[in-house]
Amino acid sequence: MDATSTLHLALPAVHTVVMGASAPVSQLVQPRAFATSVNPLVFFSILDHYLRRNAGQDRVIGTLLGVRSEDGSEVQIRSCYPVPHLETEDQVEVDMEYHRTMYELHRQVNSKEVIVGWYATGADLNQYSALIHDFYQKEVSAFPAVHLTMDTALTNERLGVKTYVAAPVGITSKENNCMFIPIPCDVKYFKAERAGLELLANARNTDSSSTTLLSDMDNLEQSIIQVQTMLERVSAYVDSVLAGTVPANNTVGRYLMNTVSVVPKVDPVEFEKMFNSHLQDLLMVVYLSNMTRTQLAVAKRLEKLI
């Protein structure tokens, strides 16, 4: 036996239903690599909860909602809601009745999203994290509960976000006998949310940290500039590979080939004609919308005079 001792940790097993000879049977299966993805709206909800916290409260907690893959190894966190709690040096209190009421109300709006874990503000775990996690582990039943932490103190000037699952430690099973294991986490958003995120990202480049909505023409101009920038970057990469200054990457090459193959071959003159036609349609829509807005403003003033 080695003189040094080693602690081996594994991801918690999940219950998987398999077909037996006569009826389905539930078995404990060790999942493959665990991963999570978070919708950006979850971050905004957590920050809003933290800003509205009670005076003297160091951190806030809440429930994470989302969907899981069939084997439970991938979790998509799509929304959340706050849960009142009170922490002292001796104990922690969580309003379970409020948590269950909010979950029932959310189920009436979106029945597909289920409880996947909980969140807390702060960069570090404290002595009550294991107790709270045990409560949420019972709520998610057979699947591992995900714990998300957000560093609202902006350590290293970053809003650090981490996700964990808990693995049991020790011979006896107790609520606080667990160790949190970090798991991969990335941000995924829908196409409709990208415009809003890009608008918020532009605010950091201004002195006032604020921005305004762009007009249709400004959006079109910005989109054309972005496409042109990406084309120049791809063209420079291809030239570097052909010159031998950059090693070739087969994956990138196949991706570029597939992207170029789906682009229809259009004569430059015809393309310019089509683009100008769509541009004129866009200008007409902008003109009509401005005219309608002006007429509504004039009608509203006339109503006040009458």
Phi, psi and omega per residue, in radians:
M1 nan 2.389 -3.114
D2 -1.167 2.629 3.128
A3 -1.241 -0.497 3.139
T4 -1.648 2.515 3.120
S5 -1.769 2.568 -3.102
T6 -2.194 2.391 3.099
L7 -1.748 2.061 -3.139
H8 -1.763 2.189 3.113
L9 -2.046 2.521 3.123
A10 -2.379 2.706 3.089
L11 -1.117 2.517 -3.131
P12 -1.093 2.472 -3.139
A13 -1.264 2.723 3.140
V14 -2.113 2.720 3.101
H15 -1.484 2.184 3.116
T16 -2.166 2.340 -3.131
V17 -1.553 2.144 3.094
V18 -2.094 2.701 -3.116
M19 -1.444 2.088 3.075
G20 -1.586 -2.953 -3.118
A21 -1.183 -0.620 -3.088
S22 -2.080 -0.511 -3.071
A23 -2.701 2.813 3.086
P24 -1.072 2.486 -3.112
V25 -2.173 2.381 3.113
S26 -1.605 2.211 -3.131
Q27 -2.218 2.665 3.042
L28 -1.503 2.110 -3.088
V29 -2.153 2.378 3.084
Q30 -1.348 2.069 -3.056
P31 -1.286 2.824 3.041
R32 -1.375 -2.949 -3.060
A33 -0.899 2.210 -3.074
F34 -1.530 2.425 -3.124
A35 -2.576 2.633 3.120
T36 -2.297 2.673 3.023
S37 -2.315 2.475 -3.031
V38 -2.143 2.372 3.038
N39 -1.389 2.437 -3.111
P40 -1.004 -0.473 3.134
L41 -1.088 -0.468 3.110
V42 -1.132 -0.713 3.128
F43 -1.105 -0.738 3.128
F44 -1.140 -0.655 3.116
S45 -1.152 -0.698 3.124
I46 -1.154 -0.755 3.120
L47 -1.117 -0.698 3.106
D48 -1.113 -0.699 3.095
H49 -1.113 -0.713 -3.125
Y50 -1.172 -0.673 3.139
L51 -1.211 -0.447 -3.128
R52 -1.708 0.249 -3.094
R53 -1.197 2.828 3.127
N54 -1.235 2.729 3.139
A55 -1.117 2.337 -3.138
G56 1.468 0.006 3.138
Q57 -1.549 2.169 -3.060
D58 -1.377 -0.689 -3.104
R59 -2.511 2.833 3.122
V60 -2.193 2.734 3.110
I61 -2.284 2.900 3.122
G62 -2.931 3.093 -3.079
T63 -1.759 2.363 3.082
L64 -1.703 2.371 3.129
L65 -2.121 2.575 3.124
G66 3.116 -2.744 -3.132
V67 -2.256 2.746 3.127
R68 -2.118 2.758 2.975
S69 -1.310 2.979 -3.077
E70 -1.094 -0.660 3.140
D71 -1.542 -0.012 3.084
G72 1.350 0.126 -3.085
S73 -1.516 -0.282 3.132
E74 -2.166 2.288 -3.103
V75 -2.191 2.295 3.042
Q76 -1.895 1.963 3.126
I77 -1.565 1.997 -3.007
R78 -1.922 -0.444 -3.127
S79 -2.748 3.070 -3.134
C80 -2.816 2.954 3.032
Y81 -2.601 2.591 -3.095
P82 -1.298 2.705 3.088
V83 -2.294 2.129 3.118
P84 -1.115 2.441 3.084
H85 -2.691 2.857 -3.119
L86 -2.390 2.194 3.122
E87 -2.032 2.286 3.018
T88 -2.205 -3.125 3.136
E89 -1.197 -0.380 -3.047
D90 -1.838 -0.472 -3.038
Q91 -2.729 2.970 3.078
V92 -2.316 2.410 -3.132
E93 -2.155 2.280 3.121
V94 -2.120 2.294 -3.137
D95 -1.355 1.539 -3.094
M96 -1.196 -0.600 -3.139
E97 -1.127 -0.727 3.092
Y98 -1.114 -0.721 3.134
H99 -1.048 -0.826 -3.097
R100 -1.226 -0.621 3.101
T101 -1.131 -0.772 3.116
M102 -1.113 -0.652 3.137
Y103 -1.176 -0.699 3.102
E104 -1.129 -0.702 3.090
L105 -1.133 -0.696 3.127
H106 -1.172 -0.599 3.129
R107 -1.130 -0.521 3.100
Q108 -1.206 -0.471 3.140
V109 -1.559 -0.770 -3.111
N110 -2.415 1.734 -3.063
S111 -1.379 -0.243 -3.102
K112 -1.379 -0.471 -3.108
E113 -1.471 2.323 -3.118
V114 -2.153 2.993 3.107
I115 -1.265 2.193 3.133
V116 -2.037 -0.165 3.137
G117 2.804 -2.633 -3.087
W118 -2.615 2.829 3.132
Y119 -2.149 2.820 3.066
A120 -2.662 2.541 3.076
T121 -1.514 2.645 -3.093
G122 2.010 2.557 -3.084
A123 -1.388 -0.445 -3.027
D124 -2.002 2.761 3.014
L125 -1.512 2.556 3.122
N126 -2.024 -3.004 -3.037
Q127 -1.225 -0.272 -3.119
Y128 -1.737 -0.062 -3.100
S129 -1.098 -0.690 -3.136
A130 -1.152 -0.658 3.138
L131 -1.177 -0.779 3.126
I132 -1.149 -0.681 3.140
H133 -1.131 -0.613 3.107
D134 -1.109 -0.659 3.087
F135 -1.101 -0.793 -3.132
Y136 -1.265 -0.473 3.071
Q137 -1.116 -0.634 3.070
K138 -1.219 -0.508 3.137
E139 -1.256 -0.618 -3.108
V140 -1.533 -0.073 3.026
S141 1.140 -1.999 -2.941
A142 -1.393 -0.181 -3.058
F143 -1.816 2.677 3.112
P144 -1.180 2.350 3.078
A145 -1.389 2.470 -3.131
V146 -1.749 2.315 3.078
H147 -1.948 2.137 -3.132
L148 -1.946 2.274 3.086
T149 -2.040 2.489 3.118
M150 -2.229 2.184 -3.110
D151 -1.446 1.559 3.126
T152 -1.328 -0.180 3.070
A153 -1.379 -0.104 3.115
L154 0.984 0.899 3.047
T155 -1.132 2.336 -3.064
N156 1.040 0.458 3.095
E157 1.012 0.623 3.109
R158 -2.379 2.540 3.094
L159 -1.565 1.367 -3.033
G160 -1.147 2.259 3.105
V161 -2.137 2.233 3.120
K162 -2.325 2.661 3.095
T163 -2.218 2.549 -3.083
Y164 -2.409 2.755 2.826
V165 -2.195 2.757 -3.064
A166 -1.833 2.397 3.058
A167 -2.019 2.370 -3.122
P168 -1.173 2.493 3.139
V169 -2.294 2.386 3.096
G170 1.876 2.944 -3.124
I171 -1.382 -0.782 3.139
T172 -1.626 2.583 -3.134
S173 -1.558 1.939 3.092
K174 -2.237 2.862 -3.066
E175 -1.113 -0.661 -3.071
N176 -1.721 0.145 3.107
N177 -1.613 1.346 3.135
C178 -2.673 2.788 3.079
M179 -2.242 2.336 -3.103
F180 -1.472 2.235 -3.128
I181 -1.898 2.146 3.106
P182 -1.136 2.502 3.102
I183 -2.257 2.707 -3.141
P184 -1.090 2.555 -3.137
C185 -2.540 2.320 3.059
D186 -2.367 2.946 -3.091
V187 -1.835 2.220 3.089
K188 -2.230 2.396 -3.123
Y189 -2.412 2.791 3.115
F190 -1.428 2.833 -3.118
K191 -1.074 -0.612 -3.120
A192 -1.187 -0.399 -3.133
E193 -1.539 -0.192 -3.058
R194 -1.163 -0.674 -3.125
A195 -1.077 -0.732 3.125
G196 -1.162 -0.680 3.125
L197 -1.174 -0.691 3.104
E198 -1.146 -0.640 3.104
L199 -1.135 -0.709 3.095
L200 -1.179 -0.611 3.121
A201 -1.170 -0.538 3.116
N202 -1.200 -0.404 -3.097
A203 -1.197 -0.446 -3.113
R204 -1.260 -0.281 -3.136
N205 -1.552 -0.030 3.139
T206 -1.802 2.717 -3.128
D207 -1.194 -0.589 -3.117
S208 -1.532 -0.019 -3.112
S209 0.965 0.644 3.120
S210 -2.417 2.798 3.137
T211 -2.616 2.931 3.138
T212 -2.151 2.836 3.118
L213 -1.219 2.418 3.136
L214 -1.483 2.626 3.071
S215 -1.317 3.009 -3.127
D216 -1.094 -0.707 3.141
M217 -1.169 -0.679 3.110
D218 -1.159 -0.674 3.083
N219 -1.116 -0.717 3.116
L220 -1.112 -0.759 3.121
E221 -1.100 -0.745 -3.141
Q222 -1.142 -0.671 3.125
S223 -1.143 -0.711 3.125
I224 -1.125 -0.700 3.129
I225 -1.137 -0.700 3.127
Q226 -1.143 -0.730 3.116
V227 -1.117 -0.739 3.121
Q228 -1.109 -0.691 3.108
T229 -1.121 -0.736 3.131
M230 -1.160 -0.687 3.104
L231 -1.116 -0.721 3.109
E232 -1.131 -0.655 3.128
R233 -1.186 -0.719 3.107
V234 -1.158 -0.724 3.135
S235 -1.103 -0.701 3.115
A236 -1.162 -0.640 3.113
Y237 -1.152 -0.766 3.137
V238 -1.116 -0.733 3.112
D239 -1.105 -0.662 3.128
S240 -1.172 -0.666 3.109
V241 -1.165 -0.747 3.129
L242 -1.147 -0.580 3.126
A243 -1.372 -0.221 3.123
G244 1.513 0.098 3.133
T245 -1.414 -0.376 3.128
V246 -2.178 2.283 3.126
P247 -1.132 2.511 -3.125
A248 -1.268 2.502 3.093
N249 -2.090 2.006 -3.070
N250 -1.110 -0.639 -3.130
T251 -1.143 -0.792 3.113
V252 -1.137 -0.677 3.128
G253 -1.103 -0.751 3.104
R254 -1.138 -0.679 3.130
Y255 -1.120 -0.751 3.116
L256 -1.147 -0.671 3.129
M257 -1.134 -0.729 3.112
N258 -1.160 -0.639 3.130
T259 -1.179 -0.757 -3.132
V260 -1.202 -0.580 -3.080
S261 -1.199 -0.461 -3.126
V262 -1.509 -0.143 3.112
V263 -1.365 2.140 -3.124
P264 -1.186 2.516 3.102
K265 -1.436 1.931 -3.090
V266 -2.156 2.425 3.096
D267 -1.112 2.377 -3.114
P268 -0.949 -0.661 3.138
V269 -1.161 -0.754 3.119
E270 -1.152 -0.672 3.129
F271 -1.112 -0.748 3.122
E272 -1.114 -0.655 3.111
K273 -1.135 -0.780 3.118
M274 -1.121 -0.725 -3.127
F275 -1.113 -0.774 3.130
N276 -1.126 -0.636 3.115
S277 -1.119 -0.806 3.108
H278 -1.158 -0.605 3.112
L279 -1.134 -0.697 3.093
Q280 -1.133 -0.669 3.082
D281 -1.105 -0.706 3.118
L282 -1.132 -0.727 3.111
L283 -1.118 -0.640 3.107
M284 -1.146 -0.718 3.117
V285 -1.127 -0.733 3.117
V286 -1.107 -0.712 3.137
Y287 -1.125 -0.784 -3.141
L288 -1.144 -0.678 3.122
S289 -1.158 -0.698 3.085
N290 -1.144 -0.675 3.108
M291 -1.136 -0.739 3.122
T292 -1.117 -0.714 3.114
R293 -1.107 -0.689 3.121
T294 -1.161 -0.744 3.129
Q295 -1.110 -0.691 3.113
L296 -1.145 -0.685 3.112
A297 -1.137 -0.708 3.115
V298 -1.161 -0.732 3.132
A299 -1.109 -0.652 3.123
K300 -1.153 -0.675 3.104
R301 -1.208 -0.645 3.103
L302 -1.136 -0.616 3.096
E303 -1.114 -0.655 3.105
K304 -1.187 -0.604 3.133
L305 -1.231 -0.627 -3.129
I306 -1.323 nan nan
